[in-house]
Amino acid sequence: MSRELVVLGTASQVPTRHRNHNGYLLRWDGEGILFDPGEGTQRQMLLAGVSATDVTRICVTHFHGDHCLGLPGVIQRLSLDRVPHPVAAHFPASGADYFAALRHASSFYETADLRPEPVDGDVQVIGTPVGRLEARRLRHPVEAYGYRLVEPDTRRLLPDRLAAYGLAGPAVGELKAAGHLDLGGRRVTLAEVSVSRPGQVFAFVMDTGLCDNVYALAEGADLLVIESTFRTADAKLANDYGHLTAAQAARVAAESGVRRLVLTHFSQRYPDVRGFLDEARAEFPGDVSVAEDLSRFPLPSRRVRSAG
């Protein structure tokens, strides 16, 4: 099972010769979460080797065109390819009319099991097969949300510790289920024969000015994908239009303990994006990349806590 981000597009309001409108697929074991399918996403999926059957969930941050105009093609493709599983779709509840219009933008024979599940309020938590999906309201001229996927913590059994207690077979299953096992008058706890394995965290932050929920989404993320529409010289413009600069995005990552930072959503006013990387590296000492169309970013290896 793989865990990686497949980047389908990295432009902002206007695409360029080298950058398609937004689109990001998160592969997480058996799940495929498609974020912000902008115009051209269906073709970008083909180029990236992503099929419609890979998509199990769609998350739209807001209804500006560069984040949603690919929905009609993607939704129709779900039916054309007869995707066998249900596909949930999350989006701001205030944009329900936009979603309905995009879903039925043209005539087609709908067979897909698409399940609209709009989000509302400051924070909404959604259960998924792979963990808790949080939607948090951001600061933008139209209602917008960021998303955060949190895997539950688990424990990894240590074979040498199990052997030391003579534990094997069904006894190990009993220990995992109950959290302890009585052996010869002594209670062996799960903590004694395992180490904590923290769940991984993915965060997706698009169009927004700085606000508390940007930090809440980014907190402790193994992989943070975040907009950096502007560079520092245009910080006032970024603030006026509800966007971030590369330096701001990097400071969020540094202050939030992010492990891998991916910058995206670049304004067409900057033909050379190397400056975004320079500004980000000045603020964030960790792993940082400027996303390119069709690039891939695996989640970092898991953190492992000590025994006990």
QUIWOBEL-V513391 format. One record per residue. N is the residue number from 1. RES is the residue in three letters. SS is DSSP state (H for helix, E for strand, - for the rest). PSI is psi in whole degrees, -180 to 180 (none if undefined). Layout:
N:RES:SS:PSI
N:RES:SS:PSI
//
This chain:
1:MET:-:135
2:SER:-:154
3:ARG:E:108
4:GLU:E:158
5:LEU:E:127
6:VAL:E:118
7:VAL:E:122
8:LEU:E:-28
9:GLY:E:150
10:THR:-:6
11:ALA:E:173
12:SER:-:-122
13:GLN:-:-38
14:VAL:-:126
15:PRO:-:161
16:THR:-:-178
17:ARG:-:-26
18:HIS:-:-5
19:ARG:-:119
20:ASN:-:166
21:HIS:-:170
22:ASN:-:159
23:GLY:E:129
24:TYR:E:129
25:LEU:E:124
26:LEU:E:114
27:ARG:E:122
28:TRP:E:94
29:ASP:-:-119
30:GLY:-:1
31:GLU:E:151
32:GLY:E:107
33:ILE:E:117
34:LEU:E:118
35:PHE:E:134
36:ASP:-:65
37:PRO:-:100
38:GLY:-:180
39:GLU:-:134
40:GLY:-:2
41:THR:H:-39
42:GLN:H:-41
43:ARG:H:-39
44:GLN:H:-36
45:MET:H:-42
46:LEU:H:-45
47:LEU:H:-31
48:ALA:H:-4
49:GLY:-:29
50:VAL:-:126
51:SER:-:163
52:ALA:H:-31
53:THR:H:-14
54:ASP:H:-21
55:VAL:-:121
56:THR:-:-14
57:ARG:E:144
58:ILE:E:133
59:CYS:E:120
60:VAL:-:127
61:THR:-:-39
62:HIS:-:174
63:PHE:-:42
64:HIS:-:146
65:GLY:H:-36
66:ASP:H:-5
67:HIS:H:-4
68:CYS:-:-10
69:LEU:-:-4
70:GLY:-:-6
71:LEU:H:-45
72:PRO:H:-46
73:GLY:H:-42
74:VAL:H:-45
75:ILE:H:-43
76:GLN:H:-33
77:ARG:H:-33
78:LEU:H:-40
79:SER:H:-42
80:LEU:H:-40
81:ASP:-:2
82:ARG:-:55
83:VAL:-:125
84:PRO:-:-15
85:HIS:-:157
86:PRO:-:148
87:VAL:E:113
88:ALA:E:147
89:ALA:E:122
90:HIS:E:140
91:PHE:-:161
92:PRO:E:131
93:ALA:H:-31
94:SER:H:-17
95:GLY:H:21
96:ALA:H:-37
97:ASP:H:-39
98:TYR:H:-44
99:PHE:H:-44
100:ALA:H:-41
101:ALA:H:-40
102:LEU:H:-39
103:ARG:H:-36
104:HIS:-:41
105:ALA:-:-22
106:SER:-:173
107:SER:-:131
108:PHE:-:164
109:TYR:-:106
110:GLU:-:118
111:THR:-:-18
112:ALA:-:150
113:ASP:-:79
114:LEU:E:127
115:ARG:E:97
116:PRO:E:128
117:GLU:-:79
118:PRO:-:155
119:VAL:E:151
120:ASP:-:166
121:GLY:-:180
122:ASP:-:-40
123:VAL:E:135
124:GLN:E:136
125:VAL:E:131
126:ILE:E:129
127:GLY:E:138
128:THR:E:165
129:PRO:-:-19
130:VAL:-:-1
131:GLY:E:-171
132:ARG:E:123
133:LEU:E:118
134:GLU:E:136
135:ALA:E:125
136:ARG:E:135
137:ARG:E:138
138:LEU:-:-178
139:ARG:E:106
140:HIS:-:159
141:PRO:-:-29
142:VAL:-:160
143:GLU:-:129
144:ALA:-:149
145:TYR:E:147
146:GLY:E:164
147:TYR:E:148
148:ARG:E:122
149:LEU:E:124
150:VAL:E:118
151:GLU:-:140
152:PRO:-:148
153:ASP:-:147
154:THR:E:-174
155:ARG:E:144
156:ARG:E:122
157:LEU:E:144
158:LEU:-:112
159:PRO:H:-38
160:ASP:H:-36
161:ARG:H:-40
162:LEU:H:-43
163:ALA:H:-37
164:ALA:H:-31
165:TYR:-:2
166:GLY:-:31
167:LEU:-:130
168:ALA:-:165
169:GLY:-:-137
170:PRO:H:-28
171:ALA:H:-35
172:VAL:H:-41
173:GLY:H:-40
174:GLU:H:-41
175:LEU:H:-44
176:LYS:H:-40
177:ALA:H:-41
178:ALA:H:-22
179:GLY:-:-6
180:HIS:E:165
181:LEU:E:133
182:ASP:E:122
183:LEU:E:114
184:GLY:-:42
185:GLY:-:0
186:ARG:E:138
187:ARG:E:122
188:VAL:E:126
189:THR:E:157
190:LEU:H:-36
191:ALA:H:-27
192:GLU:H:-20
193:VAL:H:21
194:SER:E:169
195:VAL:E:150
196:SER:E:136
197:ARG:E:96
198:PRO:-:141
199:GLY:-:150
200:GLN:-:157
201:VAL:E:131
202:PHE:E:137
203:ALA:E:141
204:PHE:E:113
205:VAL:E:111
206:MET:-:-150
207:ASP:-:115
208:THR:-:151
209:GLY:E:171
210:LEU:-:135
211:CYS:-:169
212:ASP:H:-37
213:ASN:H:-21
214:VAL:H:-45
215:TYR:H:-38
216:ALA:H:-38
217:LEU:H:-39
218:ALA:H:-19
219:GLU:-:118
220:GLY:-:19
221:ALA:-:136
222:ASP:-:-36
223:LEU:E:121
224:LEU:E:120
225:VAL:E:121
226:ILE:E:142
227:GLU:E:145
228:SER:-:69
229:THR:-:-36
230:PHE:E:164
231:ARG:-:170
232:THR:H:-35
233:ALA:H:-22
234:ASP:H:31
235:ALA:H:-37
236:LYS:H:-41
237:LEU:H:-41
238:ALA:H:-46
239:ASN:H:-42
240:ASP:H:-34
241:TYR:-:8
242:GLY:-:53
243:HIS:-:173
244:LEU:-:154
245:THR:E:167
246:ALA:H:-40
247:ALA:H:-41
248:GLN:H:-45
249:ALA:H:-40
250:ALA:H:-37
251:ARG:H:-38
252:VAL:H:-46
253:ALA:H:-43
254:ALA:H:-43
255:GLU:H:-18
256:SER:-:2
257:GLY:-:33
258:VAL:-:144
259:ARG:-:-45
260:ARG:E:126
261:LEU:E:129
262:VAL:E:118
263:LEU:E:143
264:THR:E:-175
265:HIS:-:66
266:PHE:E:133
267:SER:-:145
268:GLN:-:-9
269:ARG:-:-13
270:TYR:-:100
271:PRO:-:-25
272:ASP:-:116
273:VAL:-:5
274:ARG:H:-30
275:GLY:H:-30
276:PHE:H:-43
277:LEU:H:-42
278:ASP:H:-45
279:GLU:H:-38
280:ALA:H:-42
281:ARG:H:-25
282:ALA:-:-19
283:GLU:-:-25
284:PHE:-:116
285:PRO:-:-4
286:GLY:-:-157
287:ASP:E:112
288:VAL:E:140
289:SER:E:151
290:VAL:E:119
291:ALA:-:142
292:GLU:-:152
293:ASP:-:135
294:LEU:-:9
295:SER:-:162
296:ARG:E:143
297:PHE:E:108
298:PRO:E:151
299:LEU:-:145
300:PRO:-:160
301:SER:-:155
302:ARG:-:148
303:ARG:-:145
304:VAL:-:122
305:ARG:-:164
306:SER:-:166
307:ALA:E:154
308:GLY:-:none
//
